[in-house]
């Protein structure tokens, strides 16, 4: 067994893994411009997109956007593939294997700190859903009650990487818990089988699915409630792709804004699209719907709640960078918000992130 602090020291190259949608502003992004992007037989621009993990309700708009032809309407031929964690997605986007990705903000900061040339061009699920889950009958009521308890630990997962910060903020010695290094499916399976006393995850993805799998009542220890102010997930691309294909990035974000609105206005239709696109899934329709409904409540932070879709805040990025400097191995003072994010591919954002 390893402690979280020990794991953080051992990892060298690990990278972490109502909103008001202003549709008119989003549609303005789709204005055509010159581009030398690869095109399909139908004259559409080809775009390879990879999510952070296997398909869940948190990326429902991306899937609905493909199935319902929203991306095609904006001139894009999108190939959407499932990822194996934000770590992998950021790497494939950085090396050009994928054009655009959906990845965790903390993971992106850690990657940028190691010189990976990636940036977030739109926030999607911005408010942090990071959390720890326990059974309601476990007797665990506060973070301090986790001392001596066991959980699965997935290296590179956002919740696990930020755990030392959560522990410190909650008055828990992070070395007092027992962690077994496993992948995400095994981590969740161990908890369902009662072999671990708590598990890590996301409020918008893990909680709806876990309630069904374990057939139990869950208690939640939210990182946000502990005062950890970090950004969650969004649309990412490489610095190279953003520079060479700015119009494609703008069109993709405009289409995604429209897809988010479609998922919000008719979630049932979006869920039907999910199961047309995802041929096999361990998730049920009710779980996918719940995952998106939970995600939709996290699309903005307090600082961006009055902004158009995708706009992120310099203050939110400063807070995220600070946490990753303390606990994610990012060198102090190395990064500023403009190094990891940009709002310039969006219309109507009031925060320039220092890019002006």
MITI-582947 format. One line per field, with one value per residue (C-alpha): residue number from 1; x, y, z. Coordinates in steps of 0.25 Angstrom, whole numbers, always signed. Example, Ala and Ser with C-alpha at 12.3 -4.5 7.8 and 13.67 -1.06 7.14 Angstrom:
REM MITI-582947
n [1/2]
xx [+49/+55]
yy [-18/-4]
zz [+31/+29]
***
This chain:
REM MITI-582947
n [1/2/3/4/5/6/7/8/9/10/11/12/13/14/15/16/17/18/19/20/21/22/23/24/25/26/27/28/29/30/31/32/33/34/35/36/37/38/39/40/41/42/43/44/45/46/47/48/49/50/51/52/53/54/55/56/57/58/59/60/61/62/63/64/65/66/67/68/69/70/71/72/73/74/75/76/77/78/79/80/81/82/83/84/85/86/87/88/89/90/91/92/93/94/95/96/97/98/99/100/101/102/103/104/105/106/107/108/109/110/111/112/113/114/115/116/117/118/119/120/121/122/123/124/125/126/127/128/129/130/131/132/133/134/135/136/137/138/139/140/141/142/143/144/145/146/147/148/149/150/151/152/153/154/155/156/157/158/159/160/161/162/163/164/165/166/167/168/169/170/171/172/173/174/175/176/177/178/179/180/181/182/183/184/185/186/187/188/189/190/191/192/193/194/195/196/197/198/199/200/201/202/203/204/205/206/207/208/209/210/211/212/213/214/215/216/217/218/219/220/221/222/223/224/225/226/227/228/229/230/231/232/233/234/235/236/237/238/239/240/241/242/243/244/245/246/247/248/249/250/251/252/253/254/255/256/257/258/259/260/261/262/263/264/265/266/267/268/269/270/271/272/273/274/275/276/277/278/279/280/281/282/283/284/285/286/287/288/289/290/291/292/293/294/295/296/297/298/299/300/301/302/303/304/305/306/307/308/309/310/311/312/313/314/315/316/317/318/319/320/321/322/323/324/325/326/327/328/329/330/331/332/333/334/335/336/337/338/339/340/341/342/343/344/345/346/347/348/349/350/351/352/353/354/355/356]
xx [+0/+4/+1/-4/+8/+18/+10/+12/+27/+28/+21/+30/+22/+7/-2/-16/-25/-115/-105/-109/-105/-104/-107/-106/-92/-89/-95/-86/-74/-78/-75/-67/-53/-41/-35/-26/-31/-33/-47/-56/-63/-75/-66/-67/-55/-50/-48/-43/-48/-45/-52/-46/-51/-61/-74/-83/-94/-84/-81/-95/-95/-83/-89/-103/-96/-90/-103/-112/-104/-100/-86/-88/-97/-85/-77/-70/-68/-65/-60/-62/-54/-54/-42/-34/-32/-29/-14/-15/-25/-15/-4/-11/-16/-2/+5/-6/-12/-25/-29/-38/-40/-49/-40/-39/-34/-24/-18/-16/-9/+0/+3/+6/+15/+23/+24/+12/+7/-8/-18/-33/-41/-55/-59/-71/-73/-65/-70/-62/-69/-58/-62/-61/-72/-75/-87/-97/-96/-81/-80/-72/-77/-65/-52/-45/-53/-45/-33/-30/-39/-36/-39/-35/-25/-24/-11/-14/-28/-32/-39/-27/-17/-24/-27/-15/-20/-34/-28/-20/-32/-40/-31/-28/-14/-13/-3/-14/-22/-19/-19/-17/-13/-23/-30/-43/-52/-45/-46/-61/-63/-55/-65/-77/-72/-70/-55/-52/-58/-58/-56/-52/-60/-68/-82/-87/-82/-79/-91/-102/-95/-90/-104/-109/-97/-96/-111/-108/-109/-97/-90/-82/-70/-69/-55/-62/-69/-55/-51/-43/-45/-41/-47/-52/-53/-54/-50/-35/-26/-11/-4/+0/-15/-20/-10/-12/-27/-34/-46/-48/-47/-57/-67/-65/-68/-80/-86/-83/-90/-102/-101/-101/-114/-120/-116/-122/-135/-138/-130/-138/-135/-120/-120/-126/-115/-105/-110/-110/-96/-90/-94/-90/-90/-91/-99/-114/-123/-127/-113/-108/-119/-116/-101/-104/-114/-104/-93/-102/-102/-87/-85/-81/-74/-79/-69/-74/-89/-93/-84/-86/-84/-69/-63/-54/-48/-34/-37/-42/-29/-20/-27/-25/-11/-8/-14/-6/+7/+4/+0/+2/+17/+16/+27/+23/+22/+24/+10/+0/-15/-11/-1/-12/-25/-31/-45/-41/-48/-61/-70/-75/-65/-62/-49/-37/-29/-17/-17/-22]
yy [+0/+14/+27/+39/+47/+36/+34/+48/+48/+35/+40/+47/+48/+46/+57/+59/+53/+108/+113/+124/+119/+131/+125/+137/+139/+125/+125/+137/+128/+120/+131/+125/+128/+123/+110/+99/+88/+74/+73/+61/+57/+65/+78/+77/+80/+67/+68/+57/+59/+50/+51/+49/+35/+25/+32/+37/+47/+58/+59/+57/+70/+65/+52/+58/+69/+58/+49/+61/+67/+80/+79/+76/+89/+97/+90/+80/+65/+61/+47/+46/+35/+31/+34/+27/+38/+53/+49/+42/+51/+63/+55/+51/+65/+71/+61/+64/+50/+57/+71/+74/+68/+69/+68/+73/+87/+82/+72/+82/+91/+80/+76/+91/+91/+80/+87/+81/+91/+90/+100/+100/+108/+107/+102/+92/+86/+97/+96/+85/+72/+65/+57/+45/+35/+26/+18/+26/+14/+14/+24/+33/+47/+56/+55/+52/+40/+34/+32/+17/+14/+8/+12/+10/+20/+23/+31/+43/+44/+58/+54/+46/+56/+67/+58/+63/+78/+73/+66/+78/+87/+77/+74/+60/+54/+49/+38/+32/+26/+13/+14/+3/+7/+2/+7/+14/+2/-6/+5/+6/-9/-10/+0/-7/-20/-14/-17/-2/+8/+20/+23/+36/+41/+52/+57/+58/+44/+35/+38/+35/+22/+18/+18/+8/-1/-2/-1/+8/+21/+30/+41/+51/+59/+70/+76/+90/+89/+88/+101/+96/+105/+98/+97/+84/+80/+87/+87/+87/+87/+88/+102/+98/+94/+107/+115/+108/+105/+116/+116/+102/+104/+115/+106/+95/+103/+110/+96/+91/+103/+99/+85/+89/+97/+85/+75/+85/+87/+73/+64/+51/+53/+55/+42/+35/+40/+35/+21/+22/+26/+18/+4/-3/+3/-1/+11/+12/+23/+29/+29/+36/+46/+49/+50/+61/+68/+68/+73/+84/+90/+91/+98/+111/+116/+128/+137/+132/+130/+143/+140/+133/+118/+114/+127/+124/+133/+138/+137/+123/+119/+126/+118/+105/+108/+111/+98/+90/+98/+93/+78/+75/+77/+90/+100/+112/+124/+117/+118/+129/+128/+132/+120/+110/+116/+125/+132/+138/+127/+131/+143/+152/+148/+159/+153/+153/+144/+153/+150/+164]
zz [+0/-3/+3/-6/-3/-6/-19/-23/-20/-28/-41/-51/-63/-58/-63/-56/-61/-58/-68/-77/-91/-100/-113/-122/-117/-120/-134/-137/-135/-147/-157/-168/-170/-178/-174/-180/-171/-176/-182/-184/-197/-194/-192/-177/-168/-161/-146/-137/-123/-111/-97/-84/-81/-86/-90/-79/-78/-75/-89/-94/-103/-110/-114/-117/-125/-134/-135/-137/-148/-140/-143/-158/-159/-154/-165/-157/-159/-144/-141/-126/-118/-103/-95/-84/-75/-76/-76/-89/-95/-93/-98/-111/-113/-111/-120/-131/-131/-127/-131/-119/-106/-93/-81/-66/-63/-52/-61/-72/-62/-57/-72/-76/-64/-70/-83/-91/-101/-98/-94/-90/-100/-93/-80/-80/-66/-59/-44/-38/-36/-28/-16/-7/-6/+6/+10/+19/+29/+29/+41/+33/+34/+33/+26/+39/+40/+28/+36/+36/+25/+11/-3/-17/-23/-38/-41/-50/-46/-42/-29/-24/-28/-21/-9/-1/-2/+2/+14/+18/+17/+25/+36/+32/+31/+17/+21/+31/+20/+13/-2/-13/-26/-37/-49/-49/-52/-41/-31/-33/-33/-19/-13/-19/-13/+1/+0/+2/+11/+2/-12/-20/-32/-38/-33/-47/-52/-40/-31/-41/-45/-32/-25/-36/-35/-20/-17/-5/+1/-1/+7/+0/+4/-6/-9/-12/+2/+8/+1/-11/-23/-35/-49/-55/-69/-83/-97/-100/-112/-115/-116/-130/-135/-129/-136/-150/-149/-142/-150/-148/-133/-133/-141/-132/-119/-126/-129/-115/-109/-118/-114/-99/-101/-109/-97/-87/-95/-99/-90/-93/-108/-105/-97/-109/-117/-106/-108/-123/-123/-112/-116/-103/-89/-75/-72/-73/-79/-65/-61/-73/-72/-57/-60/-70/-61/-50/-60/-65/-51/-51/-65/-59/-46/-38/-46/-60/-57/-65/-77/-90/-91/-89/-83/-72/-61/-59/-44/-45/-53/-42/-31/-39/-42/-28/-23/-34/-29/-15/-18/-33/-35/-43/-40/-33/-42/-54/-60/-61/-67/-81/-81/-80/-85/-95/-97/-111/-119/-112/-113/-102/-91/-82/-76/-86/-77/-80/-94/-99]
***
